[in-house]
């Protein structure tokens, strides 16, 4: 069992906030950041030591935020402004933690770093040029940090029903491509396994089943009581992401290994 029981979560959003609450239940002392004043009280009421941090290239990070053994970085590149400037933000963050207590970093990344290569991909495969992939290497190559990179597939679960992505749409391309998704409960389970064991490195985090986009999202939309949209029967620009390394290294059993069966479980949403 990992004896590091102090963690700072940079980014208490859809993933970070439930992670913080789960870790609190398991005896961790949790610091958490948000970018909005309105959410400070929400974090505090949950027992989290809350900080207002924008995490941009000009941020002055509070010293107290880094008084933890583990830093969990959950700050993805902005979709609104593209990835420009993201790497600079991560360099700024790395400089800020150089002389702090932080010794272990869990960096949340995405399977998007592989691109659509029309084959199965593993952690040893190449990535496409991106600031996210460069940010991974920035932390992995820092010698005084034990860094674990978690490349999540598409996230779904409570307040993120997958059926909403394609409702009211038709002629949706690539209906036959496999999906690479993971439920929130497995995100939390895998992160806690990583925190409690010494292994580090790069890990894919997706469910081991890969139904087609048409199969999965049609069922998800029907479960919402809506009419199934039309998916085009084509398969271009795809990949299958393998989770076998994370399953083996952490002896992890997925709570929702079968994505199609997951849609039948009301507790999943």
C-alpha positions as CSV (number, residue, x, y, z in Angstrom):
1,X,0.0,0.0,0.0
2,X,1.3,3.4,-1.0
3,X,2.0,5.5,2.2
4,X,1.8,8.8,0.3
5,X,-1.5,10.2,1.6
6,X,-1.3,13.8,0.6
7,X,-2.4,14.6,-3.0
8,X,-3.0,17.9,-4.9
9,X,-5.5,17.6,-7.8
10,X,-5.0,20.3,-10.4
11,X,-8.3,20.4,-12.1
12,X,-11.4,19.3,-10.0
13,X,-13.8,19.0,-12.8
14,X,-15.9,16.0,-14.1
15,X,-13.1,13.6,-13.3
16,X,-11.0,15.4,-10.6
17,X,-13.9,16.2,-8.3
18,X,-15.2,12.6,-7.9
19,X,-11.6,11.4,-7.6
20,X,-11.0,13.9,-4.8
21,X,-14.2,12.7,-2.9
22,X,-13.2,9.0,-3.4
23,X,-9.7,9.6,-2.1
24,X,-11.0,11.5,0.9
25,X,-13.1,8.4,1.8
26,X,-10.0,6.3,1.6
27,X,-7.9,8.4,4.0
28,X,-6.1,10.8,1.8
29,X,-5.6,14.5,2.5
30,X,-6.8,16.3,-0.7
31,X,-6.0,19.7,-2.1
32,X,-8.0,20.6,-5.2
33,X,-8.0,23.5,-7.6
34,X,-10.8,25.1,-9.6
35,X,-10.8,28.0,-12.0
36,X,-14.0,29.6,-10.7
37,X,-14.8,31.3,-7.4
38,X,-18.3,29.7,-7.4
39,X,-16.8,26.2,-7.1
40,X,-14.6,27.0,-4.1
41,X,-17.4,26.4,-1.6
42,X,-18.5,23.2,-3.4
43,X,-15.0,21.8,-2.9
44,X,-14.7,23.0,0.6
45,X,-18.1,21.5,1.6
46,X,-16.8,18.1,0.3
47,X,-13.8,18.3,2.6
48,X,-11.3,19.4,0.0
49,X,-8.7,22.1,0.7
50,X,-9.7,24.3,-2.2
51,X,-7.5,26.7,-4.3
52,X,-8.4,29.1,-7.1
53,X,-5.8,28.4,-9.8
54,X,-6.1,29.3,-13.5
55,X,-3.1,27.2,-14.5
56,X,-2.0,29.3,-17.3
57,X,1.5,30.5,-18.3
58,X,1.3,33.5,-16.0
59,X,-0.1,31.8,-12.9
60,X,1.7,32.3,-9.6
61,X,1.0,29.0,-7.9
62,X,0.3,29.1,-4.2
63,X,3.1,27.3,-2.3
64,X,0.6,25.5,-0.1
65,X,-1.0,23.8,-3.0
66,X,2.2,21.8,-3.6
67,X,2.6,20.6,0.0
68,X,1.7,17.1,-1.2
69,X,3.6,14.0,-2.1
70,X,1.5,13.5,-5.3
71,X,0.4,15.9,-7.9
72,X,-2.5,14.9,-10.2
73,X,-2.5,17.0,-13.3
74,X,-5.9,17.1,-15.1
75,X,-5.6,20.1,-17.3
76,X,-6.3,19.2,-21.0
77,X,-5.5,21.5,-23.9
78,X,-8.3,23.9,-24.5
79,X,-10.7,22.9,-27.3
80,X,-11.8,26.4,-27.8
81,X,-8.4,27.9,-28.5
82,X,-6.7,24.8,-29.8
83,X,-3.5,23.5,-28.3
84,X,-1.4,26.7,-28.8
85,X,0.2,27.7,-25.5
86,X,-0.5,24.5,-23.7
87,X,3.1,23.3,-23.7
88,X,4.2,26.6,-22.2
89,X,1.6,26.2,-19.4
90,X,3.0,22.8,-18.6
91,X,6.6,24.1,-18.6
92,X,5.5,26.8,-16.2
93,X,3.9,24.2,-14.0
94,X,6.9,22.0,-14.0
95,X,9.1,25.0,-12.9
96,X,6.7,25.7,-10.1
97,X,7.0,22.2,-8.6
98,X,10.8,21.9,-8.9
99,X,11.5,22.9,-5.3
100,X,8.4,21.5,-3.6
101,X,7.5,18.3,-1.8
102,X,6.0,16.8,-4.9
103,X,7.8,13.6,-5.9
104,X,5.1,11.7,-7.8
105,X,3.1,13.0,-10.8
106,X,0.0,11.5,-12.4
107,X,-0.4,13.2,-15.7
108,X,-3.8,12.8,-17.5
109,X,-3.5,12.6,-21.2
110,X,-5.6,11.2,-24.1
111,X,-5.5,8.4,-26.6
112,X,-5.8,11.2,-29.2
113,X,-2.0,11.3,-29.1
114,X,-1.9,8.2,-31.4
115,X,-3.9,9.7,-34.2
116,X,-6.2,7.5,-36.4
117,X,-3.7,4.9,-37.7
118,X,-6.2,2.2,-38.7
119,X,-4.8,-0.5,-36.5
120,X,-4.4,-1.5,-32.8
121,X,-2.1,0.8,-30.8
122,X,-0.1,0.1,-27.6
123,X,2.0,2.3,-25.4
124,X,5.1,1.5,-27.3
125,X,3.7,2.8,-30.5
126,X,4.5,6.3,-32.0
127,X,2.4,9.3,-31.3
128,X,1.4,12.1,-33.7
129,X,3.0,15.6,-33.2
130,X,1.1,17.5,-30.6
131,X,1.6,19.7,-27.6
132,X,-0.1,17.1,-25.4
133,X,2.4,14.4,-26.5
134,X,5.3,16.9,-25.9
135,X,3.9,17.7,-22.4
136,X,3.9,14.0,-21.6
137,X,7.5,13.8,-22.4
138,X,8.3,16.9,-20.4
139,X,7.2,15.3,-17.2
140,X,8.4,11.7,-18.1
141,X,11.9,13.0,-18.7
142,X,12.2,15.0,-15.4
143,X,14.6,12.8,-13.4
144,X,13.5,13.9,-9.9
145,X,9.8,13.0,-10.5
146,X,8.1,9.6,-10.7
147,X,5.7,10.3,-13.5
148,X,2.8,8.1,-14.7
149,X,1.0,9.2,-17.8
150,X,-2.6,7.9,-18.2
151,X,-4.0,8.1,-21.8
152,X,-7.7,8.0,-21.3
153,X,-10.1,7.2,-24.1
154,X,-13.5,8.9,-24.4
155,X,-15.0,9.4,-20.9
156,X,-18.6,8.8,-20.0
157,X,-20.8,8.2,-16.9
158,X,-22.9,10.4,-14.6
159,X,-23.8,13.8,-16.2
160,X,-22.0,12.6,-19.4
161,X,-24.4,10.3,-21.1
162,X,-22.9,9.1,-24.4
163,X,-26.2,9.3,-26.1
164,X,-26.1,13.1,-26.1
165,X,-23.1,13.2,-28.5
166,X,-25.0,12.3,-31.6
167,X,-28.7,13.0,-30.8
168,X,-30.6,15.0,-33.5
169,X,-27.9,14.2,-36.0
170,X,-27.9,12.1,-39.2
171,X,-25.5,10.9,-41.8
172,X,-22.9,10.5,-39.1
173,X,-19.6,9.4,-40.7
174,X,-17.5,6.3,-39.7
175,X,-20.3,4.3,-38.3
176,X,-18.3,1.1,-38.4
177,X,-15.2,2.3,-36.6
178,X,-14.5,0.8,-33.1
179,X,-14.9,3.0,-30.1
180,X,-12.3,3.5,-27.3
181,X,-14.2,4.5,-24.2
182,X,-14.1,4.2,-20.4
183,X,-16.6,4.7,-17.7
184,X,-16.0,7.2,-14.8
185,X,-15.9,4.4,-12.2
186,X,-13.1,2.6,-14.1
187,X,-11.3,5.9,-14.4
188,X,-11.4,6.3,-10.6
189,X,-10.5,2.6,-10.0
190,X,-7.5,2.7,-12.3
191,X,-6.2,6.0,-10.8
192,X,-6.4,4.7,-7.3
193,X,-4.6,1.5,-8.3
194,X,-1.8,3.7,-9.8
195,X,-1.6,5.8,-6.6
196,X,-1.4,2.7,-4.4
197,X,1.3,0.8,-6.3
198,X,4.9,1.7,-7.3
199,X,4.8,1.2,-11.0
200,X,5.2,4.2,-13.3
201,X,5.2,4.8,-17.0
202,X,2.7,5.3,-19.8
203,X,-0.7,3.6,-19.7
204,X,-3.7,3.4,-22.0
205,X,-7.0,3.5,-20.1
206,X,-10.0,2.2,-22.1
207,X,-12.5,-0.5,-21.7
208,X,-11.3,-3.8,-23.3
209,X,-14.4,-4.0,-25.5
210,X,-14.6,-2.0,-28.7
211,X,-18.1,-2.0,-30.3
212,X,-18.7,0.1,-33.4
213,X,-19.7,3.7,-33.2
214,X,-23.0,2.8,-34.8
215,X,-23.7,-0.1,-32.3
216,X,-22.8,1.8,-29.1
217,X,-24.2,5.3,-29.8
218,X,-27.4,4.0,-31.4
219,X,-28.1,2.0,-28.3
220,X,-27.1,4.9,-26.0
221,X,-29.5,7.2,-27.8
222,X,-32.4,4.7,-27.8
223,X,-31.8,4.3,-24.0
224,X,-32.5,8.0,-23.7
225,X,-35.9,7.5,-25.4
226,X,-34.9,9.2,-28.6
227,X,-34.9,7.9,-32.2
228,X,-31.6,6.3,-33.3
229,X,-29.8,8.5,-35.8
230,X,-28.4,7.4,-39.1
231,X,-24.8,6.2,-39.2
232,X,-22.9,5.7,-42.4
233,X,-21.6,2.2,-42.9
234,X,-18.0,3.1,-43.4
235,X,-14.8,2.5,-41.6
236,X,-12.1,5.1,-42.1
237,X,-9.8,7.0,-39.7
238,X,-9.9,4.6,-36.8
239,X,-7.8,2.8,-34.1
240,X,-8.2,0.2,-31.4
241,X,-6.5,1.2,-28.2
242,X,-5.2,-1.7,-26.2
243,X,-5.6,-1.5,-22.3
244,X,-3.7,-4.8,-21.7
245,X,-0.6,-3.2,-20.1
246,X,-2.6,-1.4,-17.4
247,X,-4.7,-4.5,-16.7
248,X,-1.6,-6.6,-16.3
249,X,0.6,-4.2,-14.3
250,X,-2.1,-3.4,-11.8
251,X,-4.1,-6.6,-11.9
252,X,-7.1,-4.5,-12.6
253,X,-10.6,-5.8,-13.2
254,X,-12.8,-3.4,-15.0
255,X,-16.2,-2.6,-13.5
256,X,-17.6,-2.0,-16.9
257,X,-15.5,-4.1,-19.3
258,X,-18.4,-4.6,-21.8
259,X,-19.5,-1.2,-23.1
260,X,-22.8,-2.5,-24.6
261,X,-23.8,-4.1,-21.2
262,X,-22.8,-0.9,-19.4
263,X,-25.6,0.9,-21.3
264,X,-28.1,-1.4,-19.6
265,X,-27.1,-0.5,-16.1
266,X,-29.1,2.5,-14.7
267,X,-26.4,2.9,-12.0
268,X,-23.8,3.8,-14.7
269,X,-25.5,7.1,-15.3
